[in-house]
Amino acid sequence: MTDFSIKNKLTSQSFNKQKGLIKRILLGKSTTCTECKKELELILPETKNANKNPGIYCKKGCTDIELELEAVH
């Protein structure tokens, strides 16, 4: 039988790290990519960008977090 406790712990840490990053970005705080240290970009549903869906992206492509967001009018 395989022990998944280590994998579960790493997955949980990664999830919480991403959740914190998303929270900081949505609060309007300037945040950089953990890999390349470039500023992260938030693309909202109102933003007309044919190449990317709403989410948080790094210009180099290191960070790519697609979010399910809807525009509220």
Phi and psi restraints in degrees (value plus and minus 20) as a CYANA .aco file:
   2 THR   PHI    -110.0   -70.0
   2 THR   PSI     119.3   159.3
   3 ASP   PHI    -111.2   -71.2
   3 ASP   PSI      92.6   132.6
   4 PHE   PHI    -112.8   -72.8
   4 PHE   PSI     -16.8    23.2
   5 SER   PHI     -82.1   -42.1
   5 SER   PSI     -58.6   -18.6
   6 ILE   PHI     -88.5   -48.5
   6 ILE   PSI     -65.8   -25.8
   7 LYS   PHI     -82.4   -42.4
   7 LYS   PSI     -62.3   -22.3
   8 ASN   PHI     -83.4   -43.4
   8 ASN   PSI     -59.3   -19.3
   9 LYS   PHI     -85.2   -45.2
   9 LYS   PSI     -65.4   -25.4
  10 LEU   PHI     -84.6   -44.6
  10 LEU   PSI     -60.4   -20.4
  11 THR   PHI     -83.9   -43.9
  11 THR   PSI     -62.3   -22.3
  12 SER   PHI     -83.9   -43.9
  12 SER   PSI     -63.3   -23.3
  13 GLN   PHI     -82.4   -42.4
  13 GLN   PSI     -63.7   -23.7
  14 SER   PHI     -83.1   -43.1
  14 SER   PSI     -64.1   -24.1
  15 PHE   PHI     -80.7   -40.7
  15 PHE   PSI     -66.1   -26.1
  16 ASN   PHI     -86.5   -46.5
  16 ASN   PSI     -54.0   -14.0
  17 LYS   PHI     -85.5   -45.5
  17 LYS   PSI     -65.8   -25.8
  18 GLN   PHI     -84.9   -44.9
  18 GLN   PSI     -60.7   -20.7
  19 LYS   PHI     -80.9   -40.9
  19 LYS   PSI     -62.4   -22.4
  20 GLY   PHI     -84.7   -44.7
  20 GLY   PSI     -61.3   -21.3
  21 LEU   PHI     -81.8   -41.8
  21 LEU   PSI     -67.1   -27.1
  22 ILE   PHI     -80.7   -40.7
  22 ILE   PSI     -63.1   -23.1
  23 LYS   PHI     -81.4   -41.4
  23 LYS   PSI     -65.3   -25.3
  24 ARG   PHI     -81.6   -41.6
  24 ARG   PSI     -64.4   -24.4
  25 ILE   PHI     -82.9   -42.9
  25 ILE   PSI     -66.2   -26.2
  26 LEU   PHI     -88.1   -48.1
  26 LEU   PSI     -41.7    -1.7
  27 LEU   PHI    -102.1   -62.1
  27 LEU   PSI     -24.4    15.6
  28 GLY   PHI      69.2   109.2
  28 GLY   PSI      -9.5    30.5
  29 LYS   PHI    -102.8   -62.8
  29 LYS   PSI     118.1   158.1
  30 SER   PHI     -88.1   -48.1
  30 SER   PSI     106.3   146.3
  31 THR   PHI    -154.7  -114.7
  31 THR   PSI     122.8   162.8
  32 THR   PHI    -129.5   -89.5
  32 THR   PSI     138.1   178.1
  33 CYS   PHI     -85.9   -45.9
  33 CYS   PSI     118.0   158.0
  34 THR   PHI     -91.4   -51.4
  34 THR   PSI     -42.6    -2.6
  35 GLU   PHI    -105.5   -65.5
  35 GLU   PSI     -77.5   -37.5
  36 CYS   PHI    -125.5   -85.5
  36 CYS   PSI     -25.4    14.6
  37 LYS   PHI      46.9    86.9
  37 LYS   PSI      -3.9    36.1
  38 LYS   PHI    -103.5   -63.5
  38 LYS   PSI     134.8   174.8
  39 GLU   PHI     -84.7   -44.7
  39 GLU   PSI     118.7   158.7
  40 LEU   PHI    -104.7   -64.7
  40 LEU   PSI     128.3   168.3
  41 GLU   PHI    -134.8   -94.8
  41 GLU   PSI     112.2   152.2
  42 LEU   PHI    -119.8   -79.8
  42 LEU   PSI     102.7   142.7
  43 ILE   PHI    -128.3   -88.3
  43 ILE   PSI      98.9   138.9
  44 LEU   PHI    -115.4   -75.4
  44 LEU   PSI     141.8   181.8
  45 PRO   PHI     -78.5   -38.5
  45 PRO   PSI     -50.6   -10.6
  46 GLU   PHI     -90.9   -50.9
  46 GLU   PSI     -43.4    -3.4
  47 THR   PHI     -92.5   -52.5
  47 THR   PSI     106.3   146.3
  48 LYS   PHI    -104.0   -64.0
  48 LYS   PSI      78.0   118.0
  49 ASN   PHI    -154.4  -114.4
  49 ASN   PSI      85.3   125.3
  50 ALA   PHI     -90.2   -50.2
  50 ALA   PSI     -42.0    -2.0
  51 ASN   PHI    -106.6   -66.6
  51 ASN   PSI     -45.3    -5.3
  52 LYS   PHI    -152.9  -112.9
  52 LYS   PSI     122.8   162.8
  53 ASN   PHI    -100.4   -60.4
  53 ASN   PSI     146.2   186.2
  54 PRO   PHI     -75.3   -35.3
  54 PRO   PSI     115.6   155.6
  55 GLY   PHI     145.0   185.0
  55 GLY   PSI    -184.9  -144.9
  56 ILE   PHI    -138.5   -98.5
  56 ILE   PSI     106.3   146.3
  57 TYR   PHI    -155.6  -115.6
  57 TYR   PSI     132.4   172.4
  58 CYS   PHI    -121.5   -81.5
  58 CYS   PSI     123.8   163.8
  59 LYS   PHI     -80.5   -40.5
  59 LYS   PSI     -51.1   -11.1
  60 LYS   PHI    -105.5   -65.5
  60 LYS   PSI     -35.6     4.4
  61 GLY   PHI      77.5   117.5
  61 GLY   PSI     -16.0    24.0
  62 CYS   PHI     -84.0   -44.0
  62 CYS   PSI     -65.6   -25.6
  63 THR   PHI    -126.0   -86.0
  63 THR   PSI     108.8   148.8
  64 ASP   PHI    -167.2  -127.2
  64 ASP   PSI      70.7   110.7
  65 ILE   PHI    -135.2   -95.2
  65 ILE   PSI      85.1   125.1
  66 GLU   PHI    -104.5   -64.5
  66 GLU   PSI     112.4   152.4
  67 LEU   PHI    -136.6   -96.6
  67 LEU   PSI     126.1   166.1
  68 GLU   PHI    -110.3   -70.3
  68 GLU   PSI      78.7   118.7
  69 LEU   PHI    -143.5  -103.5
  69 LEU   PSI     129.1   169.1
  70 GLU   PHI    -143.7  -103.7
  70 GLU   PSI     123.5   163.5
  71 ALA   PHI     -96.0   -56.0
  71 ALA   PSI     112.0   152.0
  72 VAL   PHI    -130.0   -90.0
  72 VAL   PSI     102.5   142.5
